[in-house]
Amino acid sequence: MEHYAAHNNFNGTVMVVRRGAVLLSKGYGWRDAHNKIKNNEHTIYQLGSNTNQFTAEVILQLDSKGKLGWKIS
């Protein structure tokens, strides 16, 4: 992610959890590029409804590859 953020190809926050343990929680890229404020793990993003289809597609792709686990409590 560092590489992509350094080349302006990713702006966001990544969280990786395995078996309930957080392995990575980090923001990449700019929250406010004009004022040089970086993203962090607490950055709040304003997302429009047009992002839902992309999120759904990524989830379906990961699930079809067996890379997601589901836990119902």
C-alpha positions in Angstrom: 0.0 0.0 0.0 2.9 2.3 0.7 4.0 2.0 -3.0 0.5 2.8 -4.3 0.0 5.7 -1.9 3.4 7.1 -2.9 2.3 7.1 -6.6 -1.1 8.6 -5.9 -2.8 5.3 -6.7 -4.4 4.7 -3.3 -6.0 6.9 -0.8 -7.7 5.2 2.1 -7.5 3.1 5.2 -6.6 -0.6 5.5 -7.5 -2.9 8.3 -6.4 -6.5 8.3 -7.8 -8.9 10.9 -7.1 -12.5 11.4 -8.8 -14.6 14.0 -10.0 -11.6 15.8 -6.5 -10.0 16.1 -5.8 -6.7 14.2 -2.7 -7.2 12.2 -2.7 -3.8 10.4 -4.8 -0.7 10.8 -3.3 2.2 8.9 -4.2 5.2 6.7 -2.5 5.9 3.4 -2.5 8.9 1.2 -4.0 12.3 1.9 -7.1 13.3 3.8 -6.4 16.8 2.6 -3.7 17.1 0.0 -3.9 20.9 -0.3 -3.1 21.2 3.4 -0.8 18.2 3.5 -2.9 16.3 6.1 -2.4 12.5 5.8 -5.0 9.8 6.3 -4.8 7.7 9.5 -6.7 4.8 10.9 -9.3 7.2 12.3 -10.1 9.1 9.1 -13.8 9.4 8.4 -14.6 9.2 4.7 -17.7 10.7 3.0 -18.8 8.0 0.6 -21.6 8.5 -2.0 -23.9 5.7 -2.9 -22.1 5.2 -6.2 -19.3 3.4 -4.3 -21.6 0.7 -3.1 -21.5 -1.3 -6.4 -17.7 -1.3 -6.3 -17.6 -2.5 -2.6 -20.1 -5.2 -3.4 -18.1 -6.4 -6.4 -14.8 -6.6 -4.4 -16.6 -8.5 -1.6 -18.1 -11.0 -4.2 -14.7 -11.5 -5.8 -12.9 -12.1 -2.5 -15.7 -14.5 -1.4 -15.5 -16.5 -4.7 -11.8 -17.0 -4.1 -12.4 -18.2 -0.6 -10.6 -15.3 1.0 -13.4 -14.2 3.3 -14.7 -15.8 6.4 -18.1 -15.2 7.8 -19.0 -15.2 11.5 -22.5 -14.9 12.6 -22.9 -14.1 16.3 
